[in-house]
């Protein structure tokens, strides 16, 4: 297996916050089923916009956070639906190219995961890949009222490391928005399997 080089642009950072889905793992889940379940929680007028944002790769969590903030979505119900879905359809496929560099990155740095998965799913993925112990913090859905990219769960991040020494490493528009709202840098890390 070819071992990817850690991007030199990240060497100055002391705290690396990794996305899980699409960055450390690939997913094999029935997304249309999840979309349907979440649509069942939303008011009729919000369903099409949510469905479109997910299917078009936009930062759908921003839309759901807006629904939570405006009282159109109960975050506890969203967490329950997400956990039930993840327990039934759990299938994270390790991104071994990304996983292989984690032990080296952990030396002298703080590693975290920031995911919209539930703790059950994120923790299980990291344990099954044998890398859970490398992460000082795993921030998941349910830890705060809002989903990533809302920075609320990191309000104490200055105690871990200064924001200018922190970087969000991810693969999606949601991760770019997460870095922006947190006030950190962003590094794209997209290593897809051959043929995808």
DADA-V628989 format. One record per pair of residues at least 6 apart in sequence whose ideal C-beta (glycine too) atoms are under 6 Angstrom apart, sorted by the first residue. I is the first residue (numbers start at 1). J is the second residue. D is the distance in Angstrom with one decimal. If there is no record, write none. Layout:
# DADA-V628989
I;J;D, I;J;D
This chain:
# DADA-V628989
3;100;5.6, 4;97;5.2, 6;101;5.6, 7;187;5.8, 10;167;5.8, 10;187;5.3, 13;165;5.7, 13;167;4.3, 14;109;5.5, 14;161;5.0, 14;165;4.4, 15;110;4.6, 15;160;5.8, 15;161;3.7, 15;166;4.2, 16;109;5.9, 16;111;5.3, 16;167;5.8, 16;169;5.7, 17;112;4.7, 17;114;5.1, 17;168;4.9, 18;24;5.7, 18;113;5.3, 18;169;5.0, 19;170;3.4, 19;175;4.8, 20;113;5.5, 20;115;4.0, 20;117;6.0, 20;122;5.6, 21;27;5.3, 22;171;3.9, 22;172;6.0, 23;170;5.2, 23;171;4.8, 23;189;5.5, 24;95;5.6, 24;98;5.4, 25;92;4.0, 25;94;5.9, 25;95;5.7, 25;125;5.6, 26;93;4.4, 26;95;5.9, 28;91;4.3, 28;93;5.9, 29;89;5.1, 29;91;5.8, 30;89;5.9, 34;85;5.2, 35;51;5.8, 35;54;5.5, 37;81;5.0, 39;47;4.7, 41;73;6.0, 41;77;5.4, 42;50;5.9, 43;72;5.3, 46;67;6.0, 50;63;5.7, 53;60;4.1, 53;63;5.1, 54;60;4.6, 58;173;6.0, 59;173;4.9, 59;174;4.4, 59;177;4.7, 61;116;5.7, 61;147;4.0, 61;148;5.9, 61;174;5.4, 64;147;5.7, 65;146;4.6, 65;147;5.6, 65;150;5.3, 67;73;3.7, 68;75;5.1, 75;145;5.4, 79;141;5.7, 79;142;4.4, 82;118;5.4, 82;141;5.8, 83;118;4.6, 83;120;6.0, 86;118;5.4, 86;121;4.1, 90;121;6.0, 92;125;4.2, 94;129;4.8, 95;191;6.0, 97;191;4.3, 98;191;5.7, 99;129;5.6, 102;131;5.4, 102;134;5.2, 106;134;4.5, 110;136;5.1, 110;160;5.7, 110;161;5.9, 111;134;5.5, 111;135;5.0, 112;135;6.0, 112;137;4.3, 113;135;5.4, 113;138;4.6, 114;139;4.7, 114;148;5.3, 115;122;4.9, 115;140;5.4, 116;141;5.2, 116;147;5.0, 116;148;5.3, 117;140;5.7, 118;140;5.8, 118;141;5.4, 119;140;4.5, 122;138;5.5, 122;140;4.9, 126;132;4.0, 139;153;4.6, 143;153;5.3, 144;152;4.5, 144;153;4.3, 146;152;5.8, 148;178;5.1, 149;174;5.8, 149;177;4.2, 149;178;3.6, 149;181;5.0, 151;181;4.8, 151;182;4.5, 154;182;5.7, 163;183;5.0, 163;184;5.4, 166;184;4.5, 167;184;5.8, 167;185;4.6, 167;187;5.5, 168;175;5.8, 168;178;5.4, 168;179;3.8, 168;184;5.6, 168;186;5.1, 169;187;5.0, 169;189;4.9, 171;190;4.7, 176;186;5.4, 179;186;3.6
